[in-house]
Amino acid sequence: MKLVNDVMVWFLKRRMERIEHFMANPIETQQTIFSELLHTARYTEWGRQYQYAQIKTIQEYREQVPVSTYEDLFPYIERVLKGEPNVLWPTQADWFSKSSGTTNARSKYLPVTPEALEDCHYMGGKDMMTLLIHNRPDTRVYEGKGLSIGGTLHPNPYNPDTQAGDVSAVIMQNLPTWAEFIRTPPLEVALMDKWEEKLEKMAEICSEENVTSILGVPTWTIVLLDRIMERKGASSMLDVWPDFEVFVHGAVAFHPYRELFMKKYFPAEQVTYLETYNASEGFIAIQDDLNRIGEMLLMLDYGIYYEFMPMEELGNKYPRTLTLDEIELDKNYALVISTNAGLWRYIIGDTVKFTSKYPFRVKVSGRTKHFINAFGEEVIVENADAAITAACNRTGAVVSDYTAGPVYMGDGSRGRHEWVIEFSREPDSRDLFSQTLDDTLRQVNSDYDAKRYQDMALLPPLIHFVAPGTFYTWMRQRNKLGGQNKVPRLSNDRTYLDNILEMVS
């Protein structure tokens, strides 16, 4: 496989020039994408409705085209799902990515056009490896196979002639034939719809392969790795895959899991961790510097035009949005995108913070609907992850999964936050873990700290330490097993909390 590795590395290195160009010219690159999107869609039904042919400037676009949620766009998306042409984008969509629905009880179906597949998702996959090679030019990652935990596909319920499923499954189904030679497991296994059967089959096949890279969500990757280690009687995954080099992760914050991967699964300096931000709506960002943990380069030439909504604008009928040259560092923004899949000024549901300008790097700070603000404390996922990480570091714990929500005030009682936490390694002291979590939240969030002052509005958090496997069982009961499904970290109501607490009681 050395020849394959040398050829792939040579080919991908050539792509770095293009990346460096948009890093040096971010505003111009986004202006070009903006113009191309409107020009291409000007004769679609949406383009005619909002007079795309007459729009000349970004300011006119912001004034004439509304910011949209999925619910706003769904009447148009439904027509695309049914096969009607030229509604949101001129090219026919034969594939639809289906969201996990963690922020909405209804599944969301998002068009994946040929342009989005080729110029966004596939471009991102290639650039992901380009940036790995740029950081590690001596890599031998293509001397082995890449493991990817795929989702599932099924006929589009609105039009059985087209397909819908997890974005990972859509991508894998459309990979060129040659790509199958450098990945594992076989496609028919990777796309199996029964998650637990797929997991066993993947463990059986992949434990016998020379795997050098993994692309997956940390939570589900852990489940697979545990099965393989148990199967092989291994003390670490390096006993099974001695040439393993890189874990490409995304979808959930990695820092609560970093120590677990570095100490239990891959205890060697040879292993690299690379973060990506590939959503159902498009490939958005990739970690370009391995020393900048949690920071990713915003990929600006993938057919996505970006706007950034200050959080105080969320919920306004006519919200103000900012362009790249208007953003501030370390401020929370809701991400708004217009794409070559026909999503126009679409609120994706994620929040980001910029960590640098020129080049523009972001970190995912949470979800627009995943927060706790029952008492004006405005705790976001970034705060929760920071508190979990600090508590683990202080007590030697390793968290597998968690969720949290409010305990409401009532009958003169004060409120508090209630947590359900599962560990792969228990803390040395549960009391110290709880105290550190609370202290860290107070340090990173001044609103939470004010509510916690002398227990005036909020009491200390109530934490339930649950048995290993609890969240897996809960997700299975909810029919939410699989790589695209994530445990909801925070909720502003008690729906998830009450459901899981009822299960463990």
N, C-alpha and C positions, 0 to 999 in steps of 0.2 A: 504493500500500500504506500510505500515511500514515494513512488512516482506520482500517484494520485495526490498525495499531500503537497508535493512540490508544485504540481500544476495548479491546484486550487489556490495555494498561497500566492503564487505569481499572479494569477488572474485577479484575485481579490485585492491585492496591493495596489493595482492600477486604479481601483475605485476611490482611493483616498484623495486623489486630486479633486474629484467632484465634491466630496465632503468639505475639504478645505476651502473650496470656492464659496459655498454658502455660509460657512463659518465667518469668512472675511466680508461677505456681502449679504447679511441677513435681511435687511430692509428691502433691498432691491430684489432679492430672491422671492420674498413674500409678495411683493408688488406684481411680479411676473406671474406667480401662481394665481393671484387674485384675478388678473386680467384674463388668463387662460380659462379659468373656471367660468367666468361670466360669458366670455365669448362662445365657449362650447355649449353652454346651456341656454343661450339667448332665445332659441326657438322652441324650447320645451314649454309645456303648459305653465310651469312655475315661472320660467324666464319671461314669458309674455305677460303673465299676471303682474309681475313686479318690474317690467320694463327694463330688463337687463341690457337690451341693445342701446338704451339711452344713458345708462349709468357710466360715468367717466371716472369718478373718484371714489375712494374708500368712504369718504364722508357721505356722499350721496347714497352709497350702499347701506350705510348704517341708518340713514334717515328713511329709506324707502322699503327696506326688507325687515320683517319682524324677527326678533329673537324667538326661537321655537323650542318647545319641549317635544318629547316623543308623542305625547298626546296631541299636540298641535299639528304635527306632521303626519300623524297616522292616517287620516283620510286619504292623503296622497300615497303614502307607503302601501296602504291596503290595495290601491289600484295597481301599483307596481307588482305587488304580490300576486294579484290575479292575472298578471300578464299584459296589462295595458301599456303600450309603448309611449315614450317621449313625455312622461309626466314630470319627473324630477331631473332626469338625465337622458340624453339622446340614445345612449347605448343600452341594449336590453340587459337586464339582470337575470341570470339563470341560477344564482346562488344568493342565499340570505343567511347572515350570521344571526344567531339567536342568543340573546343575552340570558344570563342566569336568572334575572328577575329579582336580584336581592334588594333593589331599591324600588321595585314595583311588583305588585302581586301578579300582574299579567306579563307573560313573556314578550320580549321585544324582538321584532324581526327587522333587520337592517339590510338594505340592498348591498350586495357586493358585485359591482360592475367589473368588466374586464380590466378597465383602467385602474380601479382600486386594487384589484388582485395583483396586477403586474407592476404598477408604478408606485404602489404603497406597501402592501404586505410583503411581496417578494423582494422589493427593493430594501425594505427594512431587514429582512432575513439575511440578505447578502451583506448589507452594511454592518450588521451586528458582528459578523465574522471578520469583516474588514477591520473594524475597530479592535477586535480581539488581536488580530495579527499585528496591527499597528502598535499595540501595547506589548505583545509577546511575539516578536519577529521569528523566534526560534521554535514556534509552536509545531507540534507534530499531531495536531488534533485530527487531521484527516487520514492518519495511519490506522485509525480505528473507526468505530461507528458512532453516530449521534443518536441518542435515545430521546424520543419525544412522546409525551403522554397525550395522545389525541383525544378529541371529544367524540361526538356521535353525529350522524347525519340521518335525516328522514325526509320523506316527501313534504314539500311545502303544503301545509293544510289548505291553502287558498288555491293552489294550482299544482297538482301532482306531477306535472311535467318538469318542475324545477325542484331544487333541493334546499333544505334549511338545516342548520345545526351550529354547533360551536365553531367559532372562527378558526380554531386550530384544525378542526376536521375539514372545513372548507379549503383551507390552505393545503393540507396534506393530500386531499383527494385530487387536487389540481397540480401537484408537483410533477415535473417532467420525469420520465421513466428512469433516467440515469440517476436521479436523486435517491431512488429506492436502494441503490447499491451502497450508499454511504449512511444509511439510517436503519434503525431497528425500533420496534418489532415490525414485521410485515404489515402492510396496510390493512389487511383483513382482520388483524388482531388489534392494531391501534385504533380502529374505528368500531370495534365491537360495542354494542349498546348496553350490554349487561356489565356494569362496572366491576363487580366483584369477580365475575368469571374472567373479564379482561385482565384484571390485576393478577390473577393466578397464572394466566397464560403468558403475560408479559414477564413475570418473575421467572417462569420456566425458560423462556426463550432468551431473555436478556442476560440471565446469569451465566449463559454459556458463550456470550459474545465478548469481543474486545471493545468495550464501550469507553470512549474517550471524552464524551460530552453529553450533557443532559440539557434539554430545554423543557422547563415545566414550572408549575406553581409549587412553592415549597411544601405546603401542607400535604398535597397529594403525592409529591415525590417522596416524602418521608414514609408514607404508607407503603409505597412500592419498595423502597430500599430496605425497610424492616423485613418485608416478606423475603427478599432476596438473601439478606444476611441470615435469616432463620433457616432458609432452604439450604444454604451453603455452609452453615455453621461458622460464619466468618466473624472475626472480631472487629473488622471495619470493612468498608466497601473496597478499599485498596487491596484487600486479600482477593477480591473477586475481579476487580478491574485495576491492575497495577499501573496502567498507562493513563489513567483518567486525568484530564486536564482542566475542564471548565464546566461549571454549572451556570447556565443562563436562566435567570429567574425573573419573575414578574407577577403581576396581578395582586399580590399582597406584600406588605412591608417585610423585608428580609431580616432586619436587625434582631427581631425576637428569636430568629432561627439560626443566625450566623454561627454562634458558638456551638450549637448542636451539630451543624454540618462540619465545622472545623475540627471538632474533637471526637465525635462519634463516627461519622461516616467517612470523612476524607481528612484524616489527621496528617497532612503533609503540605509543605510550602509550594509544591508543584501545582496545587489546585487553585484555580482562579474563579472568582465569582463576578459575573457580569450581569448588570440589571438592565431590563428593557421595559418599555411601556407600550405594549401592543394591545389596544382595545378592540372590541368588536367593531367600532366605528373607523378604525384605522391605526396604522403604526405611527406612534407619536414621538418617542424619544429612546435613546440608547446611551448607556454609560460609555463615555469616550475616554475617560481617564480612570484607571483602576485605583488610583490613590484618592479619588473623590467619591467616597462611599455614599450611596444614596442620591447622588447627583447624576443627571442624564442630559445629554445634548439634545436639544429640541431639533428634530429633523425637519428642515424647512422646505424641501423640494419634492415632497411625496404627493403632491396634488391636494394638500390640505392648507387652507387659509385660516390662520388663528386670530381669535380675539380673546380678550381676558376681561372678565366681569368682576369688579370689586364686590366682595361678599355683601356689602351693605345694599347693593343694587338687586340682589337676588329676590325674586318675587314681585319686583316692579313691572308694570305693564310695558313700559318703555325704558328698559335698563340701559345705563351707560356702559359702554365697553371701551377697552383700550387696545391699541396696536402695540407691536413689539417696542417701538421707540418711545412709548408712553409709560411702560410698566416701571414699577419700583421693586427693588430687591426685598426679599423676605416678607412680602405681603401676600395674603391669601387671595387667590383669584379662582372663580369658576371658569372652566374652560369652555369656550364657544368655538365651534368649527364649521367651516364650509368645505365640502369635499367632492372629489371626483366620483363619488357614489350617489350624489344628489342629496346630501344632507346640507341644508342651508341655514346658517347661523343657529346651529343646533347646540343646545346645552347638553354636553356629554354626560354630566353628572359627577365628574371628578373635579377636585380642587388641586391647584398647584401653587408652589412658591418658586420664584426665581432665585437662584443662588449665585448667578453671575450673568454679566452682559458681555457681548462681543468676545467670546461666543455666548449664546443664550443657553443656559443650563437650568433645568427645573428639577424639583423633587415633588413627588405626589404627596399631598398633605392630607387627603381624605376624600370624602364624597359629600356632595351637596345635601344628601339626605342621611348620611351616616354621621351623626353628632349627638351630643346630649346638651340641650339648652332648656331644660325644664325649669331652671331657676335663674336664668340669665348668665350661666357660667360658660357657655359656648365652648365646650370641650370637643375637640376634633380628633380624628384618628391619629394624627401626628403626635398630639399630646399623649394619647393613651399608649402608643407604641414606645414613646420615650420613657414613660413611667414604668411600663412592663420591663423594658430593657434595663433600667437602673435597678429595679427591684431584683431582677435575675442576677445582675452583676454583683450585687451586695450579698446575696444569699446562696449563690452557687446553683440557682435553679435554672431550668430550661423549660420554657413554656411551649406547649404544642398548639394550643388554641385558646381563644377567649372571646367573650362577648360581655357587654355591659349596657345598663340602662338606668333609668331613674326610679327611686322610691319616692312617691309623691307625698307632699305635705297633707296632713288631714287631722282634724280634731285637735288642733293645737300642736301636733307633732311636727318636727322639722324633717326636711327632706334629706336624701343622701343618694349616692350612687351604689348600685348593686352589681357585682361582677361574678361571672362564672368562669373559672380558669382551670385548664387541664395542663398537667406537666408531664414531660418525659423524664424530668429529674426534679424531684420535690425540693423546695427550699429548705435550707438548714433550719430556718425559723419562720414559721408562718406569720407570727406577729411582726417580725422584722420586715418580711416581704410586704405585708399590708401597710406598715408604717412608711416604708420607702416609696411605695407606689403613691401614697397620699402626699408625701412630702414633695415628690418630684412633680406631681400634677400642680401643686401650689407654686413650685418654682417656674414652671414653663407656661403657666396660664394665670395671669393676674386676676381675671374675673372669677375663676375657681377659687383662688386664694382669698379673695374678698368675701366670697360666700362661706368659706370655711373658717374665717376669723372667729376664734372663740366659739366655734360651733353655732354661730348665730343663725345661719340659714341652712347650712349643710352639716350633717354629722359625718364622721369618718366613714369611708367606704365599707360596705358589707361584702365580704368575699366568700364565695363558695369554692372550695378546693375539691374538684371532682375527679373521679377515677379515669385512668387512661382508657381511651376508646369511647368516651362519652359523646364527644362531638361527632365522631364518625357514625355512631348509632343514631344520633339526632338527625344528621344530614341524610342518612339512609331512610329514616322514617318520613322525612320531608321530600323524598325522591330527588335529592340534590347531590348525589354522589357524582364525582367526575371533575376533570381538571378545570372546567370553566366555572364551577360553583364554589363560592367562597363563604366562609362563616362571616355573617355580618358583625363587625367589631362593635359598633355603637348604634344605639337606637334611642330616639327621643320618646318612645313609648315602651310598654312592657310586653309587647307581643312575643318577641323572641325569648325574653327572660322567663316569662310565665310558662311558655311552652317547654323549655328545656328543664326548668325546675320541677315541673309536674312529672317529667319523665324520670328524673333522678330521685324523686321523693319516695 
